[in-house]
Amino acid sequence: MLIGGGDALAALFDSRPATRIRWGLDRIEALLTELGRPERTFDALHIAGTNGKGSTACFAASMLGSGGTRTGLYTSPHLEDVRERFRIDGGWVEESALQSAAARVAGCEAAESCTYFELATALAFTCFAECGVQVAVVETGLGGRLDATNVLRPAGTAITPISLDHTEWLGGSLEAIAREKGGIFKSGAPACLGRIEPPPLAALERVARGVGAPVARLGRDAEVSEIAVRTDPSGTRFRYVSGSRPDGLRLATGLPGRHQADNAALALLLLDCSGYPPDDGAARRGIARARLAGRFEVRPPGAGRPGCVFDIAHNPAAIAALCETLAELSVARPLIAVVGMLADKDWKSTLARLALDSDTMILTRSAVPAERRWDPSRAQEWLSRERGLESIVCRNVAEAVSRGLTLAGAGTLLVTGSAYTVGEARALPELDGVRTGD
């Protein structure tokens, strides 16, 4: 994944690995104090969860912007350029503003001890403050309780579905992970919950009661029905009904998948509960306009190239949603899956699920630090021994994509497994085309 141009950005990020994780809020608190507490100059909505939090944040920001609110959006990770993380009113932050903010952050004494994500978070808040953002929608990076973004005093929070991921940091059970993610709840700020299984749901509700956060739930306080997933530009259509919208609202998003209907509905529930209810027109426009790269991002066939799908799914739950969408859209076969994962993910369950829906899997690895680099040859051996499945191993993403394009013919090439793999593939010349998520 590339760093955007500019000396200040390079000075801020180049010497720090993006994958390094360090718990605690002391460093980010010190840095933000030195910067004058920029995160207190705007209102905030804070979103955590295992899968779907980036899309939910994108929907919320898009609806706010469609209603005339100057809106910041901070998401992670980026795919190709760090500037993807920082958006104002739907577009990248202007280069001059980003460079100015980066120079301010880099000049702080406290920045020396901060991680990549802590610096990115401080940069986002500084940009939003300097650019006059009214409301920022902020996605957590990892967990919630000790995530660098948890310095916010949000008007409302949301938790998307929870599954086992980052267990070495968040705990080995869904309940433990839920407690960590519920650490973003604040007294008096509504806690809006997506479709979450009973054990982690109960854990989240206990955390919310403990801090005095009122709870609203998708499936109880708001509902989604009449979902239709299509291949036309309207993508996913659905009907949303809630206590504040009892007559229902018909909505459509260009992001394909039943899970995206839930993500959009959770975003709307969050806005309605937190004091930023969009009118029906702003809700429709915002949900229709929302785009996020690498979330079932489709490039149509062209110039002798098959259709391509990019999706950053990196755990069994996300792969299951991806496969459901592939089936609903009846993508052209054969389906050739280029998969590059990280060593700390549940790659066995993920590959076993993907194997059910792909015709051939090509296993590879992206250019990530050695400590998170998985071994595709080991994965190939496991698939053959435990599942009786044949697969192909390629040394790098470029080689895997080249092989996949040849095998796909008039079918479909799927690139998945991690944001790193998708980012590298999207940048390849042979996959050049219209980028629906930029």
N, C-alpha and C positions, 0 to 999 in steps of 0.2 A: 504494500500500500504506500503510495507516494505522498510526499509532503508538498503542500502548495508552495509556490514561489515566494521569495522575499527573504531578506536577511534577518528580519526580526523573528519571523516564524522559524527559520532554520536555527537561530540562536536559542530559541525557546525549547525546541523539540528534538533536534538531531542527535543529541548525546544520550537520550533517554529511550529505552525500549518501551514500546507501546503496551507490551504484555505484562510488564512488571506490576505486581499487586502488593500493596502494603496497607494493612488495616489502620484505622484511626482517623480522627478529624482534627487533631492538633495542628498538623502541617497546613491544611487548607484554611483553618481558622486564622492562623498566624498570617498567611499570605493575604487573605481577604481583609484582615485588619490593616495591614500595611497599605493595601489599595484603597482604603476608605470605605469598606463594606459596600461594594457596588450592588450586591444582591438585595440590598434593602431599598433600592430606588425603584423597584418595579414589583408588581404582584406576581405570584407564581402558582402554577399547578404542577404537581410532582407525581410522576408515574413510575411504578416498579412492576416486577413480574418476571416470569421466566421467558415466555414467548408472547410476542404481540405488543410489547410496550412501545417500541419505536413507531409502529403503525398507529397505535392509539394516540400517541403524542402528536403525530403528524395530522391526524384527523382533527384533534382538538385545536391545534394551532391554525389549521386551514379554516375552520369554522369561525374562530375569533377574527382572523384577518378578513374573512368575507363579510363580517359585520362591521368593519371599519376600525377595529382595534389594532393599534400598532403592536405586533406580536413577535416575540422571539421564540425560536425553537432550538433546543440543544439535544442532540441525539448522538449515539455512538454504537459501534465503531464506524469509521468511515471506510469506504471501499477503495478509492483511488487517491483522494486528495483530502487532507485534513480540514479544508474549508467546508466540506460537506456537513460537518458537525454543527456549524453555526449559521443559522438562517434568520432573517428578519423579513417579515411580510412575504414569506414564501421563497425568497431568493437568498443566494449566498451574501454574506456581509461584504460590503464594498471593500476592495483590497486596501485602500488607504486607511479605512477605519480599523480593519483587522490588524494591519501592520502597526498602527499607532498603539492599539491595545496590547499587542504582543510585546512591543518595546517596553511598555509600562510594567507588564507582568515580569518580563525577563530582568528588568532593572531592580526588582525587589530582592532584598537580602533573603527573605523567607523562601524565595523560589528555588534556591540552591538545593534544598533538601526534599523538594516535592517530586512526586511521580509524574509521569506523562499525563495520566488522567486528571490528577489534581491541577496541573498547569492548564490543561484544556478547559476544565471547569471554571477556573479563575478567569481565563481568557473569555469564555462565553459570557460570564456575568459582567465583566468589564466592558465588552462590546455592547451588550444590551443596555447597560447604564449610559454609556457615552452616546448611543444612537437613539436614546429616548424611547426605548421599549416600554409599553404600558403593562403588558402581561407576558411572562415567559412560561412556556411549556417545557418542562425539564424531565428527561428520561434518566433514571439511575444507570450507573455503569454496572455495578455488581452488588446484589443484595439490596440494602436499603439503610439499615441502622448505622453502619459505619461507612457508607458510600460517601464520597466527597461532596455529592450534591445535597446531602442531608443537613447542610447548614441553612437551608431555606426555611422560611416561615410561610408555608403555602396557604392559599385560600382553600385548597382542596387537594385530595390525593386520590390515586386510583391504583389498583392492583390487578394486573391481567392474569390469565391462568398460570398455575404453578406446577412445575414438574421437577424431577430430579436433575439438577445441573449445578456445577460448581460445588459439589458436595464437600470437597476438601476445605472449603471456606465457609459454606453456609450450613452444613450439617447433613447427616445421612438420611433424614426423613423429610417427608413433605411438610410435616408440622414444624420442624426446626427451620426449614427454609422459609416457611410462611412467617414465622416469628421475626426472622431477620428482615424480610421485606416489609412487614408491618411496622418496622422501626421508623418509617417515614411519616406515620400518623402523628397528627398534632392536635392538641386540645381545641375543640370547637371547629376544626376544619373537617368537612365531610370526607369520609373514607368510602370510595365507590369501588365495588368489587365486581370483577368479571365472573365468568362461569368457572367456579373453583370447586374441586371435589370436597366432600364433607369434612374429612379430617383437617386439611389446611384451612378450609373456610372457618371451622370452629376456632382454630388457633388465631386467625386474623381477627375474628370478632372479639375474642378475649383481649387481644392487644388493643383494639379500638376502645373497648369499654374501659380498659385500664388508664388510657390517656384522656378519655372524654371526647372521643371523635364519633359523631353520629354516622351510622352505616347505611348505605344504599347499595342494593344488589341487583345486578342484571339477572333476570329470571324471577325476581320478586317485585322490585320497584320499577322495573322497566323490562320490556320483552321485545324480542325480535321474532318475526314470523314471515311467511310467504317469501322465503329466500330463493332466488334464482341466480345461478352462476352462468354467465354467457361469455361467448367469445367476442361479442361486439364491444364498441368502446364504453358502453354503460357498465360492463364488467359484472358486478354483483348488485342485484336489486333486492330490496327487503322493505318490510314495514316495521316501524318503531312505534311502540305505545308505552306511555308511562303515566304516572299520576299527574304530572304537569302537562302532559300532552295526551289526554284521554281519547281524543278523536283519531289519533294515529297520524303518522307522517310517513309517506312513501319516499324512499331514498335510494340512491344508486351511487356506487363507487367504481372507479376504474381499476381498483385493486382486486384481482380475482380471488374468490374463495369464500366459503361459508364463514370461516374464522374472521374474515375481514368485516363481515356484517356485524359480528359481535364486537370487534375492535372499534368500529365506528359508533355502535350503540353505546359502548362504555364511555367513549369520548363525549358523546352528547349528554349522557347521564351526569358525567363529571361537570360539564359546563352548567347544566341546569341546577345542580345541587350547590355549586360553589359561587353562585351570584353572577354568572356570565351567560345567561340563557340566550342563545342566538334566536332570532326570529326564524320562521319556517324557511324563508328564502335564503338566509345566510347559512342555515344548516344544510339545505340542499346544495347550494353552491360550494360550500366548504368541503363537504364529503365527496362531491363529484370531482373537485379539483385536486384533492390530496394525492400526492405521488411520493413514493419512497423507493429508491433504487434497491435492487436485490431482493425484493419481496414479490415473488412470482412475476418477475420482470420479463416480458416477452419481447423478443425481436423476431419479426416475421421472416420467412425465407426470402432469400435474395441473392443474386449473382452466383448461382450454383451452390448456395449455402443452405442447409436445412434451417428450419425454425429453431430458435434457441430460447431456453428458459433459464433465468438466473434466480436462485433462491438461497438465502444464507442459512437455511435450516441446518441445525447442528446438534440436535438431540432427537430422541425417538418421537416425542410429541410433535415437534415441528415437522419432522419428516412425514409423520402420519397425516398432518394437515396438507402438506405439499402433495402427497400421493392422492389424497381425496380430491384435490383440485385438478390434478392431472387427469383423473378418471372422469370427473364431471365435464371437463372440456374436451375429452376424447382427442387428445393431441395425436398428431400423426406418428405412426410407428414405422420403423423400430424406434424405441426410446433408449438412447445411449446416455448413461449417467456418468459424468466425470465427478468423482468424489475426492475431496481433499479435506481431512479433518484435523483436529488438534489432539494431541496425545492424552489430554486430561478429560476428554469427552467420552460418553458411552458409545463408542464406535461400533461395538458388537451389536447391540440392539438396533442402532441406527441403520447399519448395513443390512441386517436381517430384514428390517421392514422395507427398505428401499428395494431390495432384491425381488420382492413380491410384485413390484410394479414396473421394473425396468427390464429391458431385453439383454443388455450388456452393461456391466459396471467396469469403469476404468478407474483404478485407484492411483492417487498421486499425492504429492504434498507441496504445499506452498512455501514461500520463503519466509518462515517464521523463526524466532530464536530457538536454539537447540533444545531448551528445556520443555518446549511445547510441541516439538516436531514428532508426529506419529510415524510409524513404520508401515507403509502400505504393503510391503512384502509379508509382514507378519499378519496383516489383515487378510491378505490373499490366502495364506496358509490356513487361517482359521475358517474362512468361508468354505474352502474346499473340504477340510477335515470335519467340521461340525455341521455344515449345511449342505455339503455336496454340490456347491455352486462354483462354477468357473468364473474367473475375473481376469482383468489385464492390469498390469502395473506399469506405470510410466514414471520417469525420473522427475518430471516437473510439470507444472500446469500447462505450459505451452505445448509440450510434447503430447500430453493427454488430450488437449483440445484438438490438436491436429489429427490424432488417431480417431477421436470421436467424430469429427466432421466426416472423415472417410467412411466410418462404419454407419453413420446415421443416414447417409444418402438423402432420400426425400423425406426422412422421418424427422425426429426431434432430438436435439442435443440439450441435455440438462446439465447444468453446472451447479453443484451444491456442496454442503459440508462445513463451510465456514465463510466468514466475511473475507478472510484473506484469499481463499481460493477464488471466490466470486470476483473480488476486486482485480486480481491478476488476470482472470479470463476476460473480463469486460474490456480491459485495456489492450488486448491483443488485436493487431491489425486485421486478422482474418475474421474477427467478430465485430468489426466496425459497423455501426449502423445507428439508427435513431435510438437514443437513450431515454427511455420513458421516465426514468426516475430522477434525472438530473435537473 
